[in-house]
Amino acid sequence: MIQELSRTEPRPEGHDARVRFRHRRRADTGGPQRVQWADAAKGVCILLVVGWHIVVKDYLRIDWHVGVPVPGLWGTLGEQLLPLRMPLFFTISGLFAANAVHRPWRAVARGRIAGFLYLYALWLLIHTAVLAVTPDFPTDRATSVVGLLAQLTVTPSNLWYLYALALYFTLAKAARRLPSWLVVVPAAVLSAVAAAGLLATPGNRAGLYQNLVFFLAGLYLRSPIQRWVATATRRRLVLTGGAYTLALAAMAAAGAQRWFGVWPAVSVVAVAFGVTAAARLVRWPALGDRLAVLGRVTLPVYVIHLPLVALLHRLLVAPVSELDAGAQGLIVLGYPVVLTALVTGLSLAAHRGLLAARARWLFALPGTRRPAVTG
């Protein structure tokens, strides 16, 4: 966006003038902040994804005998973030897709659709191989050729986010000339139907059905979302956070998780809070900048982290379960945080090592200029 501005408006000369110009453009358009807040939001989302997988697939499988309900509290916290995690991730992905879907079909088909399908199929094979040597790891896996074909086609695996992006880009490109309501309304109905359990959703198909509407919201509501970010205040952060908390409490109290339309509605409130929080977060560069950096490399973390969690689970579950209550008490609270940081760091290190070994084909369709991005 800064490059576009520099082509249409001449920059003043001199160092101080350039600084003033950048600050003025930031204030007037929110250009850099928009990218920064969105990347920071993606950084938070990928940490939440990694943390959730660690909690449900490793942490809660350990035999904790500490006498306090800390593991249950971690599980409950993870559940409360379900309406936020992937809906916000897909909203940001839709936001970044707004320009891409207007490119020629050939560019979209190769750069996005084929790119995501290639990565999905490649990493599905890698995950299947790693999970075959960790049979006790609690996650969906293909154990036969038929099962693998099903995951490749109609019942996506834990990598379903990549599969979904390929389908969502195809739909968005095909429907680009239709009125937005004609696309968004059916997607919202599909989300409500799937969340209410009125549609068969084996494997990770539920996420596929429920999140299309959020991708389309990011795509079609790009300008309103940018205005929302530009005007985000502390008061709005408190109000949206309170609304999200109240919505969760009301849904739980009424047992309304399966009521038609309730889950998507709570997710909308969650996304409004998430966008506001990200807009405020980037005001603290010490944290916001680091999260934004992570948000620009979510792909390698997303595809690499689960095999690492599976291997670490095999290594740690028995020794940690056999610790006495005192030793477990020292680690029970911080275990998910430490392991989330460790797995994220190892994923990024593996990514750097693989790129250094000229294995770029693991992160991009061969022949493309750059890796497919998850946002």
Beta strands, then each sheet from edge to edge (+ up, - down):
end
